């Protein structure tokens, strides 16, 4: 089962994460502690990387598809 995470930021903007490796990374952070580093590096579909500033995140929505 594939999962998609929608990240909600301060100010109302959102970003969807659906690459399997990136979803697994974020889910691992939710289960652990991430106060030491406010930025998380996630892989994206184009082969690049996205840096997410966790201090600007208001909520995460996890859906299974």
URURGI-V956672 format. One line per field, one symbol per residue. ss: DSSP state (@ for helix, = for strand, . for the rest). phi: phi as a letter, one per 30 degrees, with the letter a starting at -180 (. if undefined). psi: psi as a letter, one per 30 degrees, with the letter a starting at -180 (. if undefined). Layout:
BEGIN
ss: ???
phi: ???
psi: ???
END
This chain:
BEGIN
ss: ..=======....====..@@@@@@@@@@@@.......=====.....=====@@@========.
phi: .dbbcccccejjdbbccbdedddddddddddccbddbdcbcbdcddjcbcccdddcdcabccbcb
psi: kkkkkkkklkffllkkjfkeeeeeeeeeeefakgffjfkkkkklfgfakkkkjfffkelkkkkk.
END
